[in-house]
């Protein structure tokens, strides 16, 4: 499980991800710190606003939206293994 920082640009409207943490407690305390305006000791902690380089060349201001909970994708290599097995079968015929 990961908690990804989400920002939304006021100018272009783009929502994008910032940093992430695997700890719900760290995400929760970081979100509280942002809301209370308390500077965090963690240099990777999000700020309430940040500058966004918009795709159209504009320079926007993005707001911290919160932490999105995301399931970690399994790094299954099943397709690769299946492909390898087919190759081996052809070699050993
Ligand atoms: Zn933007």
PDB file of the backbone (N, CA, C, O) and the ligand in Angstrom, with CONECT records:
HET     ZN  A 101       1
ATOM      1  N   UNK A   1       0.841  -1.192   0.000  1.00  0.00           N
ATOM      2  CA  UNK A   1       0.000   0.000   0.000  1.00  0.00           C
ATOM      3  C   UNK A   1       0.880   1.249   0.000  1.00  0.00           C
ATOM      4  O   UNK A   1       1.865   1.333   0.735  1.00  0.00           O
ATOM      5  N   UNK A   2       0.509   2.207  -0.832  1.00  0.00           N
ATOM      6  CA  UNK A   2       1.239   3.464  -0.878  1.00  0.00           C
ATOM      7  C   UNK A   2       0.258   4.620  -0.747  1.00  0.00           C
ATOM      8  O   UNK A   2      -0.926   4.497  -1.061  1.00  0.00           O
ATOM      9  N   UNK A   3       0.776   5.730  -0.280  1.00  0.00           N
ATOM     10  CA  UNK A   3      -0.015   6.953  -0.178  1.00  0.00           C
ATOM     11  C   UNK A   3       0.698   8.007  -1.012  1.00  0.00           C
ATOM     12  O   UNK A   3       1.781   8.474  -0.658  1.00  0.00           O
ATOM     13  N   UNK A   4       0.065   8.375  -2.138  1.00  0.00           N
ATOM     14  CA  UNK A   4       0.693   9.305  -3.080  1.00  0.00           C
ATOM     15  C   UNK A   4       0.153  10.708  -2.894  1.00  0.00           C
ATOM     16  O   UNK A   4      -1.053  10.922  -2.765  1.00  0.00           O
ATOM     17  N   UNK A   5       1.071  11.653  -2.882  1.00  0.00           N
ATOM     18  CA  UNK A   5       0.694  13.058  -2.767  1.00  0.00           C
ATOM     19  C   UNK A   5       0.042  13.508  -4.065  1.00  0.00           C
ATOM     20  O   UNK A   5       0.580  13.268  -5.145  1.00  0.00           O
ATOM     21  N   UNK A   6      -1.107  14.154  -3.968  1.00  0.00           N
ATOM     22  CA  UNK A   6      -1.818  14.641  -5.149  1.00  0.00           C
ATOM     23  C   UNK A   6      -1.902  16.162  -5.093  1.00  0.00           C
ATOM     24  O   UNK A   6      -2.283  16.746  -4.079  1.00  0.00           O
ATOM     25  N   UNK A   7      -1.533  16.792  -6.219  1.00  0.00           N
ATOM     26  CA  UNK A   7      -1.645  18.249  -6.360  1.00  0.00           C
ATOM     27  C   UNK A   7      -2.572  18.552  -7.528  1.00  0.00           C
ATOM     28  O   UNK A   7      -2.694  17.750  -8.454  1.00  0.00           O
ATOM     29  N   UNK A   8      -3.226  19.712  -7.486  1.00  0.00           N
ATOM     30  CA  UNK A   8      -4.049  20.167  -8.604  1.00  0.00           C
ATOM     31  C   UNK A   8      -3.674  21.605  -8.922  1.00  0.00           C
ATOM     32  O   UNK A   8      -3.677  22.480  -8.056  1.00  0.00           O
ATOM     33  N   UNK A   9      -3.347  21.823 -10.208  1.00  0.00           N
ATOM     34  CA  UNK A   9      -2.923  23.152 -10.644  1.00  0.00           C
ATOM     35  C   UNK A   9      -4.133  24.075 -10.812  1.00  0.00           C
ATOM     36  O   UNK A   9      -5.116  23.709 -11.455  1.00  0.00           O
ATOM     37  N   UNK A  10      -4.055  25.248 -10.241  1.00  0.00           N
ATOM     38  CA  UNK A  10      -5.140  26.227 -10.354  1.00  0.00           C
ATOM     39  C   UNK A  10      -5.273  26.764 -11.767  1.00  0.00           C
ATOM     40  O   UNK A  10      -6.376  27.085 -12.209  1.00  0.00           O
ATOM     41  N   UNK A  11      -4.160  26.864 -12.478  1.00  0.00           N
ATOM     42  CA  UNK A  11      -4.163  27.490 -13.799  1.00  0.00           C
ATOM     43  C   UNK A  11      -4.654  26.547 -14.898  1.00  0.00           C
ATOM     44  O   UNK A  11      -5.551  26.897 -15.665  1.00  0.00           O
ATOM     45  N   UNK A  12      -4.067  25.350 -14.971  1.00  0.00           N
ATOM     46  CA  UNK A  12      -4.418  24.435 -16.074  1.00  0.00           C
ATOM     47  C   UNK A  12      -5.354  23.317 -15.622  1.00  0.00           C
ATOM     48  O   UNK A  12      -5.919  22.618 -16.463  1.00  0.00           O
ATOM     49  N   UNK A  13      -5.531  23.134 -14.323  1.00  0.00           N
ATOM     50  CA  UNK A  13      -6.460  22.133 -13.816  1.00  0.00           C
ATOM     51  C   UNK A  13      -5.900  20.726 -13.740  1.00  0.00           C
ATOM     52  O   UNK A  13      -6.607  19.802 -13.336  1.00  0.00           O
ATOM     53  N   UNK A  14      -4.634  20.544 -14.124  1.00  0.00           N
ATOM     54  CA  UNK A  14      -4.046  19.204 -14.093  1.00  0.00           C
ATOM     55  C   UNK A  14      -3.884  18.703 -12.658  1.00  0.00           C
ATOM     56  O   UNK A  14      -3.430  19.431 -11.776  1.00  0.00           O
ATOM     57  N   UNK A  15      -4.267  17.438 -12.448  1.00  0.00           N
ATOM     58  CA  UNK A  15      -3.990  16.749 -11.187  1.00  0.00           C
ATOM     59  C   UNK A  15      -2.781  15.865 -11.419  1.00  0.00           C
ATOM     60  O   UNK A  15      -2.709  15.146 -12.416  1.00  0.00           O
ATOM     61  N   UNK A  16      -1.856  15.919 -10.521  1.00  0.00           N
ATOM     62  CA  UNK A  16      -0.660  15.101 -10.706  1.00  0.00           C
ATOM     63  C   UNK A  16      -0.140  14.628  -9.360  1.00  0.00           C
ATOM     64  O   UNK A  16      -0.492  15.157  -8.305  1.00  0.00           O
ATOM     65  N   UNK A  17       0.723  13.598  -9.436  1.00  0.00           N
ATOM     66  CA  UNK A  17       1.270  12.997  -8.221  1.00  0.00           C
ATOM     67  C   UNK A  17       2.594  13.645  -7.857  1.00  0.00           C
ATOM     68  O   UNK A  17       3.395  14.008  -8.718  1.00  0.00           O
ATOM     69  N   UNK A  18       2.797  13.777  -6.548  1.00  0.00           N
ATOM     70  CA  UNK A  18       4.087  14.210  -6.050  1.00  0.00           C
ATOM     71  C   UNK A  18       4.787  13.005  -5.457  1.00  0.00           C
ATOM     72  O   UNK A  18       4.831  11.944  -6.079  1.00  0.00           O
ATOM     73  N   UNK A  19       5.326  13.152  -4.280  1.00  0.00           N
ATOM     74  CA  UNK A  19       6.011  12.045  -3.628  1.00  0.00           C
ATOM     75  C   UNK A  19       5.029  11.052  -3.041  1.00  0.00           C
ATOM     76  O   UNK A  19       3.816  11.247  -3.110  1.00  0.00           O
ATOM     77  N   UNK A  20       5.559   9.989  -2.463  1.00  0.00           N
ATOM     78  CA  UNK A  20       4.684   8.998  -1.843  1.00  0.00           C
ATOM     79  C   UNK A  20       5.364   8.407  -0.616  1.00  0.00           C
ATOM     80  O   UNK A  20       6.577   8.519  -0.434  1.00  0.00           O
ATOM     81  N   UNK A  21       4.553   7.780   0.209  1.00  0.00           N
ATOM     82  CA  UNK A  21       5.061   7.081   1.389  1.00  0.00           C
ATOM     83  C   UNK A  21       4.299   5.766   1.527  1.00  0.00           C
ATOM     84  O   UNK A  21       3.159   5.649   1.078  1.00  0.00           O
ATOM     85  N   UNK A  22       4.925   4.800   2.138  1.00  0.00           N
ATOM     86  CA  UNK A  22       4.264   3.531   2.378  1.00  0.00           C
ATOM     87  C   UNK A  22       3.579   3.488   3.732  1.00  0.00           C
ATOM     88  O   UNK A  22       2.947   2.491   4.082  1.00  0.00           O
ATOM     89  N   UNK A  23       3.701   4.562   4.491  1.00  0.00           N
ATOM     90  CA  UNK A  23       3.166   4.579   5.847  1.00  0.00           C
ATOM     91  C   UNK A  23       1.933   5.469   5.955  1.00  0.00           C
ATOM     92  O   UNK A  23       1.985   6.658   5.637  1.00  0.00           O
ATOM     93  N   UNK A  24       0.833   4.889   6.402  1.00  0.00           N
ATOM     94  CA  UNK A  24      -0.398   5.654   6.613  1.00  0.00           C
ATOM     95  C   UNK A  24      -0.182   6.721   7.691  1.00  0.00           C
ATOM     96  O   UNK A  24      -0.691   7.837   7.580  1.00  0.00           O
ATOM     97  N   UNK A  25       0.575   6.369   8.731  1.00  0.00           N
ATOM     98  CA  UNK A  25       0.816   7.324   9.825  1.00  0.00           C
ATOM     99  C   UNK A  25       1.602   8.540   9.349  1.00  0.00           C
ATOM    100  O   UNK A  25       1.288   9.668   9.729  1.00  0.00           O
ATOM    101  N   UNK A  26       2.614   8.324   8.527  1.00  0.00           N
ATOM    102  CA  UNK A  26       3.408   9.439   8.000  1.00  0.00           C
ATOM    103  C   UNK A  26       2.542  10.305   7.097  1.00  0.00           C
ATOM    104  O   UNK A  26       2.599  11.532   7.176  1.00  0.00           O
ATOM    105  N   UNK A  27       1.729   9.669   6.226  1.00  0.00           N
ATOM    106  CA  UNK A  27       0.851  10.436   5.334  1.00  0.00           C
ATOM    107  C   UNK A  27      -0.140  11.258   6.157  1.00  0.00           C
ATOM    108  O   UNK A  27      -0.378  12.429   5.861  1.00  0.00           O
ATOM    109  N   UNK A  28      -0.706  10.651   7.173  1.00  0.00           N
ATOM    110  CA  UNK A  28      -1.706  11.334   7.999  1.00  0.00           C
ATOM    111  C   UNK A  28      -1.094  12.520   8.738  1.00  0.00           C
ATOM    112  O   UNK A  28      -1.671  13.608   8.757  1.00  0.00           O
ATOM    113  N   UNK A  29       0.071  12.312   9.347  1.00  0.00           N
ATOM    114  CA  UNK A  29       0.696  13.409  10.090  1.00  0.00           C
ATOM    115  C   UNK A  29       1.176  14.507   9.148  1.00  0.00           C
ATOM    116  O   UNK A  29       1.156  15.683   9.509  1.00  0.00           O
ATOM    117  N   UNK A  30       1.615  14.127   7.926  1.00  0.00           N
ATOM    118  CA  UNK A  30       2.027  15.137   6.944  1.00  0.00           C
ATOM    119  C   UNK A  30       0.831  15.970   6.506  1.00  0.00           C
ATOM    120  O   UNK A  30       0.938  17.188   6.361  1.00  0.00           O
ATOM    121  N   UNK A  31      -0.312  15.316   6.293  1.00  0.00           N
ATOM    122  CA  UNK A  31      -1.522  16.041   5.883  1.00  0.00           C
ATOM    123  C   UNK A  31      -1.972  17.000   6.995  1.00  0.00           C
ATOM    124  O   UNK A  31      -2.393  18.122   6.714  1.00  0.00           O
ATOM    125  N   UNK A  32      -1.885  16.563   8.237  1.00  0.00           N
ATOM    126  CA  UNK A  32      -2.258  17.430   9.367  1.00  0.00           C
ATOM    127  C   UNK A  32      -1.316  18.625   9.436  1.00  0.00           C
ATOM    128  O   UNK A  32      -1.756  19.758   9.634  1.00  0.00           O
ATOM    129  N   UNK A  33      -0.015  18.372   9.272  1.00  0.00           N
ATOM    130  CA  UNK A  33       0.971  19.461   9.315  1.00  0.00           C
ATOM    131  C   UNK A  33       0.690  20.498   8.236  1.00  0.00           C
ATOM    132  O   UNK A  33       0.781  21.701   8.481  1.00  0.00           O
ATOM    133  N   UNK A  34       0.342  20.022   7.025  1.00  0.00           N
ATOM    134  CA  UNK A  34       0.040  20.940   5.921  1.00  0.00           C
ATOM    135  C   UNK A  34      -1.188  21.777   6.268  1.00  0.00           C
ATOM    136  O   UNK A  34      -1.195  22.992   6.073  1.00  0.00           O
ATOM    137  N   UNK A  35      -2.217  21.124   6.779  1.00  0.00           N
ATOM    138  CA  UNK A  35      -3.461  21.838   7.104  1.00  0.00           C
ATOM    139  C   UNK A  35      -3.246  22.871   8.208  1.00  0.00           C
ATOM    140  O   UNK A  35      -3.850  23.943   8.189  1.00  0.00           O
ATOM    141  N   UNK A  36      -2.397  22.548   9.155  1.00  0.00           N
ATOM    142  CA  UNK A  36      -2.159  23.472  10.271  1.00  0.00           C
ATOM    143  C   UNK A  36      -1.082  24.501   9.949  1.00  0.00           C
ATOM    144  O   UNK A  36      -0.870  25.447  10.707  1.00  0.00           O
ATOM    145  N   UNK A  37      -0.409  24.311   8.829  1.00  0.00           N
ATOM    146  CA  UNK A  37       0.655  25.242   8.449  1.00  0.00           C
ATOM    147  C   UNK A  37       1.912  25.073   9.279  1.00  0.00           C
ATOM    148  O   UNK A  37       2.725  25.988   9.403  1.00  0.00           O
ATOM    149  N   UNK A  38       2.056  23.877   9.848  1.00  0.00           N
ATOM    150  CA  UNK A  38       3.245  23.592  10.660  1.00  0.00           C
ATOM    151  C   UNK A  38       4.333  23.047   9.742  1.00  0.00           C
ATOM    152  O   UNK A  38       4.109  22.044   9.063  1.00  0.00           O
ATOM    153  N   UNK A  39       5.498  23.675   9.703  1.00  0.00           N
ATOM    154  CA  UNK A  39       6.569  23.151   8.857  1.00  0.00           C
ATOM    155  C   UNK A  39       7.012  21.769   9.317  1.00  0.00           C
ATOM    156  O   UNK A  39       7.220  21.532  10.508  1.00  0.00           O
ATOM    157  N   UNK A  40       7.152  20.868   8.364  1.00  0.00           N
ATOM    158  CA  UNK A  40       7.572  19.509   8.688  1.00  0.00           C
ATOM    159  C   UNK A  40       9.089  19.427   8.715  1.00  0.00           C
ATOM    160  O   UNK A  40       9.772  20.166   8.006  1.00  0.00           O
ATOM    161  N   UNK A  41       9.614  18.522   9.538  1.00  0.00           N
ATOM    162  CA  UNK A  41      11.058  18.292   9.584  1.00  0.00           C
ATOM    163  C   UNK A  41      11.501  17.454   8.384  1.00  0.00           C
ATOM    164  O   UNK A  41      12.673  17.455   8.006  1.00  0.00           O
ATOM    165  N   UNK A  42      10.537  16.739   7.794  1.00  0.00           N
ATOM    166  CA  UNK A  42      10.843  15.897   6.636  1.00  0.00           C
ATOM    167  C   UNK A  42      10.910  16.758   5.377  1.00  0.00           C
ATOM    168  O   UNK A  42       9.917  17.383   5.005  1.00  0.00           O
ATOM    169  N   UNK A  43      12.080  16.801   4.713  1.00  0.00           N
ATOM    170  CA  UNK A  43      12.203  17.641   3.520  1.00  0.00           C
ATOM    171  C   UNK A  43      11.316  17.176   2.367  1.00  0.00           C
ATOM    172  O   UNK A  43      11.052  17.949   1.445  1.00  0.00           O
ATOM    173  N   UNK A  44      10.849  15.917   2.405  1.00  0.00           N
ATOM    174  CA  UNK A  44       9.989  15.405   1.334  1.00  0.00           C
ATOM    175  C   UNK A  44       8.510  15.637   1.611  1.00  0.00           C
ATOM    176  O   UNK A  44       7.669  15.320   0.770  1.00  0.00           O
ATOM    177  N   UNK A  45       8.179  16.186   2.778  1.00  0.00           N
ATOM    178  CA  UNK A  45       6.775  16.422   3.102  1.00  0.00           C
ATOM    179  C   UNK A  45       6.195  17.473   2.154  1.00  0.00           C
ATOM    180  O   UNK A  45       6.890  18.413   1.768  1.00  0.00           O
ATOM    181  N   UNK A  46       4.926  17.315   1.779  1.00  0.00           N
ATOM    182  CA  UNK A  46       4.325  18.273   0.841  1.00  0.00           C
ATOM    183  C   UNK A  46       4.071  19.629   1.494  1.00  0.00           C
ATOM    184  O   UNK A  46       3.922  19.732   2.711  1.00  0.00           O
ATOM    185  N   UNK A  47       4.024  20.671   0.655  1.00  0.00           N
ATOM    186  CA  UNK A  47       3.616  22.001   1.081  1.00  0.00           C
ATOM    187  C   UNK A  47       2.190  22.228   0.585  1.00  0.00           C
ATOM    188  O   UNK A  47       1.712  21.489  -0.276  1.00  0.00           O
ATOM    189  N   UNK A  48       1.514  23.229   1.111  1.00  0.00           N
ATOM    190  CA  UNK A  48       0.136  23.488   0.699  1.00  0.00           C
ATOM    191  C   UNK A  48       0.065  23.892  -0.772  1.00  0.00           C
ATOM    192  O   UNK A  48      -0.893  23.552  -1.467  1.00  0.00           O
ATOM    193  N   UNK A  49       1.078  24.616  -1.246  1.00  0.00           N
ATOM    194  CA  UNK A  49       1.106  25.009  -2.658  1.00  0.00           C
ATOM    195  C   UNK A  49       2.502  24.779  -3.218  1.00  0.00           C
ATOM    196  O   UNK A  49       3.493  24.751  -2.489  1.00  0.00           O
ATOM    197  N   UNK A  50       2.545  24.616  -4.532  1.00  0.00           N
ATOM    198  CA  UNK A  50       3.827  24.545  -5.216  1.00  0.00           C
ATOM    199  C   UNK A  50       3.643  25.066  -6.645  1.00  0.00           C
ATOM    200  O   UNK A  50       2.520  25.170  -7.139  1.00  0.00           O
ATOM    201  N   UNK A  51       4.744  25.384  -7.289  1.00  0.00           N
ATOM    202  CA  UNK A  51       4.695  25.904  -8.655  1.00  0.00           C
ATOM    203  C   UNK A  51       4.561  24.739  -9.634  1.00  0.00           C
ATOM    204  O   UNK A  51       5.222  23.711  -9.486  1.00  0.00           O
ATOM    205  N   UNK A  52       3.694  24.913 -10.639  1.00  0.00           N
ATOM    206  CA  UNK A  52       3.508  23.884 -11.665  1.00  0.00           C
ATOM    207  C   UNK A  52       3.896  24.423 -13.032  1.00  0.00           C
ATOM    208  O   UNK A  52       3.472  25.510 -13.425  1.00  0.00           O
ATOM    209  N   UNK A  53       4.696  23.664 -13.746  1.00  0.00           N
ATOM    210  CA  UNK A  53       5.020  23.994 -15.140  1.00  0.00           C
ATOM    211  C   UNK A  53       3.943  23.380 -16.014  1.00  0.00           C
ATOM    212  O   UNK A  53       3.964  22.177 -16.275  1.00  0.00           O
ATOM    213  N   UNK A  54       3.013  24.187 -16.463  1.00  0.00           N
ATOM    214  CA  UNK A  54       1.875  23.697 -17.237  1.00  0.00           C
ATOM    215  C   UNK A  54       2.335  23.258 -18.632  1.00  0.00           C
ATOM    216  O   UNK A  54       3.334  23.747 -19.159  1.00  0.00           O
ATOM    217  N   UNK A  55       1.581  22.331 -19.205  1.00  0.00           N
ATOM    218  CA  UNK A  55       1.943  21.797 -20.524  1.00  0.00           C
ATOM    219  C   UNK A  55       1.901  22.860 -21.613  1.00  0.00           C
ATOM    220  O   UNK A  55       2.603  22.738 -22.618  1.00  0.00           O
ATOM    221  N   UNK A  56       1.082  23.911 -21.430  1.00  0.00           N
ATOM    222  CA  UNK A  56       0.994  24.964 -22.444  1.00  0.00           C
ATOM    223  C   UNK A  56       2.061  26.040 -22.235  1.00  0.00           C
ATOM    224  O   UNK A  56       2.046  27.069 -22.911  1.00  0.00           O
ATOM    225  N   UNK A  57       2.976  25.807 -21.309  1.00  0.00           N
ATOM    226  CA  UNK A  57       4.057  26.752 -21.059  1.00  0.00           C
ATOM    227  C   UNK A  57       3.767  27.722 -19.927  1.00  0.00           C
ATOM    228  O   UNK A  57       4.641  28.484 -19.515  1.00  0.00           O
ATOM    229  N   UNK A  58       2.549  27.693 -19.431  1.00  0.00           N
ATOM    230  CA  UNK A  58       2.187  28.568 -18.315  1.00  0.00           C
ATOM    231  C   UNK A  58       2.885  28.149 -17.025  1.00  0.00           C
ATOM    232  O   UNK A  58       3.397  27.036 -16.901  1.00  0.00           O
ATOM    233  N   UNK A  59       2.887  29.059 -16.087  1.00  0.00           N
ATOM    234  CA  UNK A  59       3.455  28.766 -14.769  1.00  0.00           C
ATOM    235  C   UNK A  59       2.324  28.901 -13.768  1.00  0.00           C
ATOM    236  O   UNK A  59       1.900  30.006 -13.431  1.00  0.00           O
ATOM    237  N   UNK A  60       1.841  27.758 -13.299  1.00  0.00           N
ATOM    238  CA  UNK A  60       0.679  27.742 -12.419  1.00  0.00           C
ATOM    239  C   UNK A  60       1.047  27.564 -10.964  1.00  0.00           C
ATOM    240  O   UNK A  60       2.206  27.340 -10.613  1.00  0.00           O
ATOM    241  N   UNK A  61       0.040  27.668 -10.135  1.00  0.00           N
ATOM    242  CA  UNK A  61       0.173  27.387  -8.710  1.00  0.00           C
ATOM    243  C   UNK A  61      -0.715  26.185  -8.415  1.00  0.00           C
ATOM    244  O   UNK A  61      -1.914  26.204  -8.693  1.00  0.00           O
ATOM    245  N   UNK A  62      -0.117  25.143  -7.850  1.00  0.00           N
ATOM    246  CA  UNK A  62      -0.854  23.913  -7.572  1.00  0.00           C
ATOM    247  C   UNK A  62      -1.089  23.768  -6.075  1.00  0.00           C
ATOM    248  O   UNK A  62      -0.232  24.090  -5.252  1.00  0.00           O
ATOM    249  N   UNK A  63      -2.275  23.273  -5.750  1.00  0.00           N
ATOM    250  CA  UNK A  63      -2.659  23.065  -4.347  1.00  0.00           C
ATOM    251  C   UNK A  63      -2.542  21.593  -3.963  1.00  0.00           C
ATOM    252  O   UNK A  63      -2.871  20.702  -4.747  1.00  0.00           O
ATOM    253  N   UNK A  64      -2.071  21.359  -2.755  1.00  0.00           N
ATOM    254  CA  UNK A  64      -2.024  20.013  -2.185  1.00  0.00           C
ATOM    255  C   UNK A  64      -3.464  19.549  -1.974  1.00  0.00           C
ATOM    256  O   UNK A  64      -4.254  20.228  -1.319  1.00  0.00           O
ATOM    257  N   UNK A  65      -3.799  18.375  -2.540  1.00  0.00           N
ATOM    258  CA  UNK A  65      -5.157  17.838  -2.440  1.00  0.00           C
ATOM    259  C   UNK A  65      -5.273  16.790  -1.341  1.00  0.00           C
ATOM    260  O   UNK A  65      -6.340  16.612  -0.754  1.00  0.00           O
ATOM    261  N   UNK A  66      -4.181  16.105  -1.067  1.00  0.00           N
ATOM    262  CA  UNK A  66      -4.201  15.048  -0.066  1.00  0.00           C
ATOM    263  C   UNK A  66      -3.349  13.881  -0.505  1.00  0.00           C
ATOM    264  O   UNK A  66      -2.579  13.974  -1.460  1.00  0.00           O
ATOM    265  N   UNK A  67      -3.499  12.777   0.209  1.00  0.00           N
ATOM    266  CA  UNK A  67      -2.770  11.546  -0.109  1.00  0.00           C
ATOM    267  C   UNK A  67      -3.745  10.524  -0.663  1.00  0.00           C
ATOM    268  O   UNK A  67      -4.729  10.186  -0.005  1.00  0.00           O
ATOM    269  N   UNK A  68      -3.488  10.034  -1.847  1.00  0.00           N
ATOM    270  CA  UNK A  68      -4.326   8.981  -2.436  1.00  0.00           C
ATOM    271  C   UNK A  68      -3.758   7.625  -2.069  1.00  0.00           C
ATOM    272  O   UNK A  68      -2.568   7.359  -2.242  1.00  0.00           O
ATOM    273  N   UNK A  69      -4.642   6.764  -1.553  1.00  0.00           N
ATOM    274  CA  UNK A  69      -4.229   5.407  -1.184  1.00  0.00           C
ATOM    275  C   UNK A  69      -4.205   4.545  -2.441  1.00  0.00           C
ATOM    276  O   UNK A  69      -5.204   4.446  -3.154  1.00  0.00           O
ATOM    277  N   UNK A  70      -3.076   3.931  -2.706  1.00  0.00           N
ATOM    278  CA  UNK A  70      -2.904   3.164  -3.945  1.00  0.00           C
ATOM    279  C   UNK A  70      -2.355   1.788  -3.609  1.00  0.00           C
ATOM    280  O   UNK A  70      -1.405   1.650  -2.838  1.00  0.00           O
ATOM    281  N   UNK A  71      -2.974   0.770  -4.203  1.00  0.00           N
ATOM    282  CA  UNK A  71      -2.454  -0.596  -4.053  1.00  0.00           C
ATOM    283  C   UNK A  71      -1.165  -0.693  -4.847  1.00  0.00           C
ATOM    284  O   UNK A  71      -1.088  -0.225  -5.983  1.00  0.00           O
ATOM    285  N   UNK A  72      -0.170  -1.291  -4.255  1.00  0.00           N
ATOM    286  CA  UNK A  72       1.069  -1.501  -5.007  1.00  0.00           C
ATOM    287  C   UNK A  72       0.815  -2.558  -6.060  1.00  0.00           C
ATOM    288  O   UNK A  72       0.216  -3.596  -5.779  1.00  0.00           O
ATOM    289  N   UNK A  73       1.273  -2.291  -7.279  1.00  0.00           N
ATOM    290  CA  UNK A  73       1.114  -3.269  -8.350  1.00  0.00           C
ATOM    291  C   UNK A  73       2.109  -4.396  -8.127  1.00  0.00           C
ATOM    292  O   UNK A  73       3.286  -4.171  -7.843  1.00  0.00           O
ATOM    293  N   UNK A  74       1.598  -5.623  -8.264  1.00  0.00           N
ATOM    294  CA  UNK A  74       2.520  -6.748  -8.110  1.00  0.00           C
ATOM    295  C   UNK A  74       3.442  -6.781  -9.318  1.00  0.00           C
ATOM    296  O   UNK A  74       3.049  -6.451 -10.438  1.00  0.00           O
ATOM    297  N   UNK A  75       4.645  -7.177  -9.066  1.00  0.00           N
ATOM    298  CA  UNK A  75       5.627  -7.204 -10.145  1.00  0.00           C
ATOM    299  C   UNK A  75       5.721  -8.592 -10.751  1.00  0.00           C
ATOM    300  O   UNK A  75       6.796  -9.171 -10.902  1.00  0.00           O
ATOM    301  N   UNK A  76       4.553  -9.093 -11.087  1.00  0.00           N
ATOM    302  CA  UNK A  76       4.498 -10.425 -11.685  1.00  0.00           C
ATOM    303  C   UNK A  76       5.135 -10.415 -13.074  1.00  0.00           C
ATOM    304  O   UNK A  76       4.886  -9.524 -13.886  1.00  0.00           O
ATOM    305  N   UNK A  77       5.928 -11.391 -13.314  1.00  0.00           N
ATOM    306  CA  UNK A  77       6.613 -11.485 -14.605  1.00  0.00           C
ATOM    307  C   UNK A  77       6.095 -12.698 -15.367  1.00  0.00           C
ATOM    308  O   UNK A  77       6.832 -13.349 -16.108  1.00  0.00           O
ATOM    309  N   UNK A  78       4.791 -12.991 -15.168  1.00  0.00           N
ATOM    310  CA  UNK A  78       4.210 -14.193 -15.726  1.00  0.00           C
ATOM    311  C   UNK A  78       4.311 -14.233 -17.249  1.00  0.00           C
ATOM    312  O   UNK A  78       4.668 -15.260 -17.827  1.00  0.00           O
ATOM    313  N   UNK A  79       3.998 -13.117 -17.889  1.00  0.00           N
ATOM    314  CA  UNK A  79       4.028 -13.067 -19.340  1.00  0.00           C
ATOM    315  C   UNK A  79       5.440 -13.358 -19.857  1.00  0.00           C
ATOM    316  O   UNK A  79       5.621 -14.084 -20.835  1.00  0.00           O
ATOM    317  N   UNK A  80       6.426 -12.780 -19.185  1.00  0.00           N
ATOM    318  CA  UNK A  80       7.812 -12.989 -19.575  1.00  0.00           C
ATOM    319  C   UNK A  80       8.227 -14.434 -19.421  1.00  0.00           C
ATOM    320  O   UNK A  80       8.943 -14.971 -20.266  1.00  0.00           O
ATOM    321  N   UNK A  81       7.784 -15.069 -18.349  1.00  0.00           N
ATOM    322  CA  UNK A  81       8.127 -16.474 -18.105  1.00  0.00           C
ATOM    323  C   UNK A  81       7.455 -17.369 -19.140  1.00  0.00           C
ATOM    324  O   UNK A  81       8.066 -18.314 -19.639  1.00  0.00           O
ATOM    325  N   UNK A  82       6.191 -17.068 -19.463  1.00  0.00           N
ATOM    326  CA  UNK A  82       5.481 -17.845 -20.481  1.00  0.00           C
ATOM    327  C   UNK A  82       6.207 -17.760 -21.818  1.00  0.00           C
ATOM    328  O   UNK A  82       6.368 -18.759 -22.519  1.00  0.00           O
ATOM    329  N   UNK A  83       6.637 -16.561 -22.154  1.00  0.00           N
ATOM    330  CA  UNK A  83       7.362 -16.352 -23.415  1.00  0.00           C
ATOM    331  C   UNK A  83       8.667 -17.146 -23.421  1.00  0.00           C
ATOM    332  O   UNK A  83       9.027 -17.756 -24.427  1.00  0.00           O
ATOM    333  N   UNK A  84       9.364 -17.132 -22.301  1.00  0.00           N
ATOM    334  CA  UNK A  84      10.625 -17.860 -22.167  1.00  0.00           C
ATOM    335  C   UNK A  84      10.392 -19.358 -22.327  1.00  0.00           C
ATOM    336  O   UNK A  84      11.183 -20.034 -22.985  1.00  0.00           O
ATOM    337  N   UNK A  85       9.316 -19.891 -21.735  1.00  0.00           N
ATOM    338  CA  UNK A  85       9.012 -21.312 -21.842  1.00  0.00           C
ATOM    339  C   UNK A  85       8.766 -21.711 -23.290  1.00  0.00           C
ATOM    340  O   UNK A  85       9.207 -22.775 -23.726  1.00  0.00           O
ATOM    341  N   UNK A  86       8.060 -20.857 -24.043  1.00  0.00           N
ATOM    342  CA  UNK A  86       7.805 -21.151 -25.461  1.00  0.00           C
ATOM    343  C   UNK A  86       9.125 -21.213 -26.227  1.00  0.00           C
ATOM    344  O   UNK A  86       9.329 -22.093 -27.064  1.00  0.00           O
ATOM    345  N   UNK A  87      10.001 -20.285 -25.936  1.00  0.00           N
ATOM    346  CA  UNK A  87      11.310 -20.265 -26.620  1.00  0.00           C
ATOM    347  C   UNK A  87      12.109 -21.527 -26.298  1.00  0.00           C
ATOM    348  O   UNK A  87      12.730 -22.115 -27.184  1.00  0.00           O
ATOM    349  N   UNK A  88      12.092 -21.945 -25.027  1.00  0.00           N
ATOM    350  CA  UNK A  88      12.829 -23.135 -24.618  1.00  0.00           C
ATOM    351  C   UNK A  88      12.276 -24.391 -25.288  1.00  0.00           C
ATOM    352  O   UNK A  88      13.033 -25.277 -25.685  1.00  0.00           O
ATOM    353  N   UNK A  89      10.929 -24.460 -25.411  1.00  0.00           N
ATOM    354  CA  UNK A  89      10.313 -25.615 -26.072  1.00  0.00           C
ATOM    355  C   UNK A  89      10.764 -25.707 -27.521  1.00  0.00           C
ATOM    356  O   UNK A  89      11.014 -26.797 -28.034  1.00  0.00           O
ATOM    357  N   UNK A  90      10.864 -24.569 -28.169  1.00  0.00           N
ATOM    358  CA  UNK A  90      11.293 -24.570 -29.581  1.00  0.00           C
ATOM    359  C   UNK A  90      12.752 -24.997 -29.697  1.00  0.00           C
ATOM    360  O   UNK A  90      13.130 -25.684 -30.646  1.00  0.00           O
ATOM    361  N   UNK A  91      13.563 -24.592 -28.738  1.00  0.00           N
ATOM    362  CA  UNK A  91      14.991 -24.940 -28.772  1.00  0.00           C
ATOM    363  C   UNK A  91      15.193 -26.442 -28.576  1.00  0.00           C
ATOM    364  O   UNK A  91      16.022 -27.050 -29.253  1.00  0.00           O
ATOM    365  N   UNK A  92      14.418 -27.057 -27.630  1.00  0.00           N
ATOM    366  CA  UNK A  92      14.639 -28.455 -27.280  1.00  0.00           C
ATOM    367  C   UNK A  92      13.766 -29.426 -28.056  1.00  0.00           C
ATOM    368  O   UNK A  92      13.624 -30.575 -27.638  1.00  0.00           O
ATOM    369  N   UNK A  93      13.178 -29.011 -29.167  1.00  0.00           N
ATOM    370  CA  UNK A  93      12.407 -29.956 -29.990  1.00  0.00           C
ATOM    371  C   UNK A  93      13.308 -30.870 -30.757  1.00  0.00           C
ATOM    372  O   UNK A  93      12.831 -31.728 -31.500  1.00  0.00           O
TER     373      UNK A  93
HETATM  374 ZN    ZN A 101      -0.586  23.817 -14.502  1.00  0.00          ZN
END
